[in-house]
Amino acid sequence: METHLRIGIDVGGTRLKAGVVDARGTVRDSRVVLLDAAAHGEEGLVAGIADAVSVLAERQPARIEAIGIGMAGVIDAAEGVLRESPNFPALRDVALRDRLAHATRLPVSLDNDANAVIWGEVVFGAARGCADVLGFTLGTGVGGAIVLGGRMHRGARGMAGECGHLCIDPHGPPCACGARGCLEQYAGRVGLERRVRQGRVFGDRTDAVASDADLPLHLSRIARDGDRLAAGLWRDAGRALGQASGSLLNALDVRCVVIAGGLAASFDLMRAGFDEGLASHSFASLREGLSVVVGALGADAGVVGAAALAVS
Amino acid sequence: METHLRIGIDVGGTRLKAGVVDARGTVRDSRVVLLDAAAHGEEGLVAGIADAVSVLAERQPARIEAIGIGMAGVIDAAEGVLRESPNFPALRDVALRDRLAHATRLPVSLDNDANAVIWGEVVFGAARGCADVLGFTLGTGVGGAIVLGGRMHRGARGMAGECGHLCIDPHGPPCACGARGCLEQYAGRVGLERRVRQGRVFGDRTDAVASDADLPLHLSRIARDGDRLAAGLWRDAGRALGQASGSLLNALDVRCVVIAGGLAASFDLMRAGFDEGLASHSFASLREGLSVVVGALGADAGVVGAAALAVS
């Protein structure tokens, strides 16, 4: 029986997750490797990925056909080169695809993590069967990916899809990218933290936030408990996401918007704001028949998506 | 000798211009027909186009291969249907392509006017040879078109490219589309008029504006003469256009931005603002090697572009 196994790898800032994914998008085996980017740099990253692949391949009776890697940053997918990455600031123009193809003797694809996640949703998840998709990944920041005519839109140099920096308000809060009022300042975790810190008061409930990473979950809980300020933050996040979706819908005429990433679990809290932002910033004839869906692959999205993007 | 003649038709609100265009993009013959949309509606439009084609074809010794039509509005290019048009508010879902193919016995293509103009610039004009292009047409409003991988991006339902309604500032001036702060409120003629009327004072120089249609030319003249307020309006228009270009560059990774339409003649006055807006709202690695050009086809752009889009 042909199983068409691939290994998908989701490279984060402090760890990578590798998984053996079958033709149905099921993760059959997986492995997490801690990364110390500062200590090992390029060599550590290559060794970490190669080790994970080697262990998974040995444990797997069937043949692995290809490897797909998704990671945050500016990736030249055509050349398989990591141009720059927020998680590995010391790395520049690393030919990661070719180094790993050499180390593993398997075909390797390298892509932006948001492209991987959204492609996973198109092939196996919430946007299955949709050929024209605008996708957002809501995490620490906001990533994006655009699928047109059934293919990942990579752009002239493979760097397309940076929808997290679409300007929502030129007078808005400063973004790490240097601009003001980028989408990710409203709909990403760091943006939410900033808004909580800058003058928004949640009374003693704020004390319950153990760390920044827990903030979205906390905000989600208290919003569901009736906290108006927290509910307002989610509504604002939704409105910004709706405005960005509307502008890009007018430009691209897609049929589906997918919201993925960790914060997508709170999309129900953003939905009213999203609908308002979308309706305000797009033509009715372009919204006709548009579906807006939350990613269905959850925590496995990065691994499944990277495997789906792998070219065997 | 094979000349591959096509007829390109640029349908405006009060008149249409039809031209015989050869394989080099040269207009060999042309004809202007006044339209009375209110009086004749669909029949008048079809008859006006068919008459112009018939006269031009009779005067032309060589065979006409195809007809291309560009007009403002929501056009379903795949089906050849005019969904709605600001210039012909009474017309809805008119199968213009098939009606004209029947009347002229020639292959007919129907497209949005901005698509036609920008495609003309890609095939014969300022963006020649560029496969990934973001184009804006600055006229009464602002139109847009997107060329990806050497092909006009039409989107899922042929309605893509409405870049004039990308939101520049959610607190900005209201737009006819119902949203606030759309690009066309800053960089289109009607938007400029509004800004001039709403509290901006040009002293006695404003009296020189004979009609709204002359306003951009007037603003351009006095800005060149050193009028700071007029110069500021152009800079703001440029900044809005730069912001929109930056957001779409990040999303699409194009290599060229083309500014066409009547107001593009003042792009030199917008350029500083444009560069500022673009730099503030896009990643440096995406701007690398980007060319920003002004349309080269001038008043013939609509006719030449429509002919270039015609499929023979």
HADDOCK unambig.tbl for C-alpha pairs under 7 A between the chains (distance, minus, plus):
assign (segid A and resid 132 and name CA) (segid B and resid 156 and name CA) 6.31 0.50 0.50
assign (segid A and resid 155 and name CA) (segid B and resid 252 and name CA) 5.55 0.50 0.50
assign (segid A and resid 155 and name CA) (segid B and resid 253 and name CA) 4.57 0.50 0.50
assign (segid A and resid 155 and name CA) (segid B and resid 254 and name CA) 6.15 0.50 0.50
assign (segid A and resid 156 and name CA) (segid B and resid 132 and name CA) 6.33 0.50 0.50
assign (segid A and resid 156 and name CA) (segid B and resid 253 and name CA) 5.61 0.50 0.50
assign (segid A and resid 156 and name CA) (segid B and resid 254 and name CA) 5.64 0.50 0.50
assign (segid A and resid 156 and name CA) (segid B and resid 255 and name CA) 6.50 0.50 0.50
assign (segid A and resid 157 and name CA) (segid B and resid 253 and name CA) 6.71 0.50 0.50
assign (segid A and resid 159 and name CA) (segid B and resid 253 and name CA) 5.95 0.50 0.50
assign (segid A and resid 160 and name CA) (segid B and resid 250 and name CA) 6.10 0.50 0.50
assign (segid A and resid 160 and name CA) (segid B and resid 251 and name CA) 5.09 0.50 0.50
assign (segid A and resid 160 and name CA) (segid B and resid 252 and name CA) 4.66 0.50 0.50
assign (segid A and resid 160 and name CA) (segid B and resid 253 and name CA) 4.64 0.50 0.50
assign (segid A and resid 161 and name CA) (segid B and resid 250 and name CA) 6.50 0.50 0.50
assign (segid A and resid 161 and name CA) (segid B and resid 251 and name CA) 4.30 0.50 0.50
assign (segid A and resid 161 and name CA) (segid B and resid 252 and name CA) 6.17 0.50 0.50
assign (segid A and resid 162 and name CA) (segid B and resid 250 and name CA) 5.05 0.50 0.50
assign (segid A and resid 162 and name CA) (segid B and resid 251 and name CA) 4.92 0.50 0.50
assign (segid A and resid 163 and name CA) (segid B and resid 250 and name CA) 6.66 0.50 0.50
assign (segid A and resid 163 and name CA) (segid B and resid 251 and name CA) 5.23 0.50 0.50
assign (segid A and resid 165 and name CA) (segid B and resid 247 and name CA) 6.92 0.50 0.50
assign (segid A and resid 166 and name CA) (segid B and resid 247 and name CA) 4.79 0.50 0.50
assign (segid A and resid 167 and name CA) (segid B and resid 247 and name CA) 6.48 0.50 0.50
assign (segid A and resid 167 and name CA) (segid B and resid 281 and name CA) 6.84 0.50 0.50
assign (segid A and resid 169 and name CA) (segid B and resid 169 and name CA) 5.27 0.50 0.50
assign (segid A and resid 169 and name CA) (segid B and resid 170 and name CA) 6.38 0.50 0.50
assign (segid A and resid 170 and name CA) (segid B and resid 169 and name CA) 6.38 0.50 0.50
assign (segid A and resid 178 and name CA) (segid B and resid 280 and name CA) 6.73 0.50 0.50
assign (segid A and resid 179 and name CA) (segid B and resid 280 and name CA) 5.07 0.50 0.50
assign (segid A and resid 179 and name CA) (segid B and resid 281 and name CA) 5.63 0.50 0.50
assign (segid A and resid 247 and name CA) (segid B and resid 165 and name CA) 6.91 0.50 0.50
assign (segid A and resid 247 and name CA) (segid B and resid 166 and name CA) 4.78 0.50 0.50
assign (segid A and resid 247 and name CA) (segid B and resid 167 and name CA) 6.47 0.50 0.50
assign (segid A and resid 250 and name CA) (segid B and resid 160 and name CA) 6.10 0.50 0.50
assign (segid A and resid 250 and name CA) (segid B and resid 161 and name CA) 6.48 0.50 0.50
assign (segid A and resid 250 and name CA) (segid B and resid 162 and name CA) 5.03 0.50 0.50
assign (segid A and resid 250 and name CA) (segid B and resid 163 and name CA) 6.65 0.50 0.50
assign (segid A and resid 251 and name CA) (segid B and resid 160 and name CA) 5.08 0.50 0.50
assign (segid A and resid 251 and name CA) (segid B and resid 161 and name CA) 4.28 0.50 0.50
assign (segid A and resid 251 and name CA) (segid B and resid 162 and name CA) 4.91 0.50 0.50
assign (segid A and resid 251 and name CA) (segid B and resid 163 and name CA) 5.23 0.50 0.50
assign (segid A and resid 252 and name CA) (segid B and resid 155 and name CA) 5.55 0.50 0.50
assign (segid A and resid 252 and name CA) (segid B and resid 160 and name CA) 4.65 0.50 0.50
assign (segid A and resid 252 and name CA) (segid B and resid 161 and name CA) 6.16 0.50 0.50
assign (segid A and resid 253 and name CA) (segid B and resid 155 and name CA) 4.58 0.50 0.50
assign (segid A and resid 253 and name CA) (segid B and resid 156 and name CA) 5.60 0.50 0.50
assign (segid A and resid 253 and name CA) (segid B and resid 157 and name CA) 6.70 0.50 0.50
assign (segid A and resid 253 and name CA) (segid B and resid 159 and name CA) 5.96 0.50 0.50
assign (segid A and resid 253 and name CA) (segid B and resid 160 and name CA) 4.65 0.50 0.50
assign (segid A and resid 254 and name CA) (segid B and resid 155 and name CA) 6.15 0.50 0.50
assign (segid A and resid 254 and name CA) (segid B and resid 156 and name CA) 5.62 0.50 0.50
assign (segid A and resid 255 and name CA) (segid B and resid 156 and name CA) 6.49 0.50 0.50
assign (segid A and resid 280 and name CA) (segid B and resid 178 and name CA) 6.72 0.50 0.50
assign (segid A and resid 280 and name CA) (segid B and resid 179 and name CA) 5.06 0.50 0.50
assign (segid A and resid 281 and name CA) (segid B and resid 167 and name CA) 6.83 0.50 0.50
assign (segid A and resid 281 and name CA) (segid B and resid 179 and name CA) 5.60 0.50 0.50
